[in-house]
């Protein structure tokens, strides 16, 4: 994969529950992390006392985070509403020249901050709340 522009890594939110995705407004930095818990099956008979892991077991998860400039856009209001309602709508993460990750995510935190001589900014954290799909692009 060739070098990519960071601005092309997008987080999109389903605005209506019907698959109408919009890019979360004002983001300056985005990140997606994939995790897989391991299941250790090491025992006294393990060759050379090396750890053994059980393939295909454990819990998989993903986390999305982003930070940016508060814009008071429709996506800002939707994120606040989702958080306070405890909903887990569908989000998409577009990774350029790689693919689209899609699935339900729960907003685990929203932070707003600002200084007297700067812009208002926010940070958003999400945790996967179900199976994710991947579509190569």
TAGI-V178710 format. One record per residue. N is the residue number from 1. RES is the residue in one letter. PHI is phi as a letter, one per 40 degrees, with the letter a starting at -180 (* if undefined). OMEGA is omega in degrees with one decimal (NA if undefined). Layout:
n:N res:RES phi:PHI omega:OMEGA
n:N res:RES phi:PHI omega:OMEGA
This chain:
n:1 res:X phi:* omega:179.3
n:2 res:X phi:c omega:178.0
n:3 res:X phi:d omega:-177.2
n:4 res:X phi:b omega:174.8
n:5 res:X phi:c omega:178.9
n:6 res:X phi:d omega:-178.8
n:7 res:X phi:c omega:179.8
n:8 res:X phi:c omega:174.2
n:9 res:X phi:c omega:-170.5
n:10 res:X phi:b omega:170.0
n:11 res:X phi:b omega:-180.0
n:12 res:X phi:b omega:-176.4
n:13 res:X phi:b omega:173.7
n:14 res:X phi:c omega:-172.3
n:15 res:X phi:c omega:-172.9
n:16 res:X phi:b omega:-174.9
n:17 res:X phi:g omega:-178.2
n:18 res:X phi:b omega:178.9
n:19 res:X phi:g omega:177.3
n:20 res:X phi:c omega:-173.5
n:21 res:X phi:c omega:173.9
n:22 res:X phi:b omega:177.0
n:23 res:X phi:c omega:178.5
n:24 res:X phi:c omega:-171.2
n:25 res:X phi:c omega:169.5
n:26 res:X phi:g omega:-177.2
n:27 res:X phi:c omega:175.3
n:28 res:X phi:b omega:-178.8
n:29 res:X phi:a omega:179.8
n:30 res:X phi:b omega:-179.2
n:31 res:X phi:a omega:169.5
n:32 res:X phi:b omega:-178.8
n:33 res:X phi:b omega:175.3
n:34 res:X phi:b omega:-178.6
n:35 res:X phi:b omega:174.5
n:36 res:X phi:a omega:175.7
n:37 res:X phi:c omega:179.1
n:38 res:X phi:b omega:174.6
n:39 res:X phi:b omega:-176.3
n:40 res:X phi:c omega:179.0
n:41 res:X phi:b omega:178.2
n:42 res:X phi:c omega:179.5
n:43 res:X phi:a omega:-177.9
n:44 res:X phi:c omega:-179.2
n:45 res:X phi:c omega:-179.4
n:46 res:X phi:c omega:-176.5
n:47 res:X phi:d omega:176.9
n:48 res:X phi:g omega:-178.1
n:49 res:X phi:g omega:176.2
n:50 res:X phi:c omega:178.4
n:51 res:X phi:c omega:175.3
n:52 res:X phi:b omega:178.2
n:53 res:X phi:b omega:179.8
n:54 res:X phi:c omega:-178.5
n:55 res:X phi:c omega:175.8
n:56 res:X phi:g omega:-180.0
n:57 res:X phi:b omega:178.1
n:58 res:X phi:g omega:-177.5
n:59 res:X phi:b omega:175.2
n:60 res:X phi:b omega:179.4
n:61 res:X phi:a omega:175.7
n:62 res:X phi:b omega:176.7
n:63 res:X phi:b omega:176.8
n:64 res:X phi:b omega:173.1
n:65 res:X phi:a omega:178.3
n:66 res:X phi:a omega:175.4
n:67 res:X phi:a omega:-178.3
n:68 res:X phi:a omega:-177.2
n:69 res:X phi:c omega:177.3
n:70 res:X phi:c omega:-176.5
n:71 res:X phi:b omega:-176.4
n:72 res:X phi:f omega:179.7
n:73 res:X phi:c omega:178.8
n:74 res:X phi:c omega:179.3
n:75 res:X phi:c omega:175.5
n:76 res:X phi:c omega:-179.6
n:77 res:X phi:c omega:179.2
n:78 res:X phi:c omega:179.0
n:79 res:X phi:c omega:178.3
n:80 res:X phi:c omega:-179.1
n:81 res:X phi:c omega:178.9
n:82 res:X phi:c omega:-178.5
n:83 res:X phi:c omega:-175.6
n:84 res:X phi:c omega:176.9
n:85 res:X phi:c omega:-178.7
n:86 res:X phi:g omega:-179.0
n:87 res:X phi:c omega:176.9
n:88 res:X phi:b omega:-179.1
n:89 res:X phi:c omega:-179.8
n:90 res:X phi:c omega:173.6
n:91 res:X phi:b omega:172.0
n:92 res:X phi:b omega:170.7
n:93 res:X phi:b omega:179.4
n:94 res:X phi:c omega:176.7
n:95 res:X phi:b omega:-173.3
n:96 res:X phi:d omega:-179.7
n:97 res:X phi:f omega:178.8
n:98 res:X phi:b omega:179.3
n:99 res:X phi:i omega:-179.7
n:100 res:X phi:b omega:174.9
n:101 res:X phi:b omega:-176.6
n:102 res:X phi:b omega:175.9
n:103 res:X phi:i omega:-179.8
n:104 res:X phi:c omega:177.0
n:105 res:X phi:b omega:175.6
n:106 res:X phi:b omega:176.0
n:107 res:X phi:c omega:-176.6
n:108 res:X phi:c omega:174.8
n:109 res:X phi:a omega:170.0
n:110 res:X phi:b omega:178.5
n:111 res:X phi:b omega:175.8
n:112 res:X phi:b omega:177.3
n:113 res:X phi:a omega:178.1
n:114 res:X phi:a omega:175.8
n:115 res:X phi:b omega:-174.5
n:116 res:X phi:c omega:-178.2
n:117 res:X phi:b omega:-179.0
n:118 res:X phi:a omega:-178.6
n:119 res:X phi:c omega:172.9
n:120 res:X phi:c omega:-178.9
n:121 res:X phi:b omega:178.0
n:122 res:X phi:a omega:173.1
n:123 res:X phi:b omega:-174.6
n:124 res:X phi:b omega:176.2
n:125 res:X phi:b omega:-179.4
n:126 res:X phi:b omega:177.3
n:127 res:X phi:b omega:180.0
n:128 res:X phi:c omega:-176.2
n:129 res:X phi:b omega:-179.8
n:130 res:X phi:i omega:-179.3
n:131 res:X phi:c omega:177.9
n:132 res:X phi:b omega:174.3
n:133 res:X phi:b omega:178.2
n:134 res:X phi:b omega:176.9
n:135 res:X phi:b omega:179.9
n:136 res:X phi:c omega:175.6
n:137 res:X phi:b omega:NA
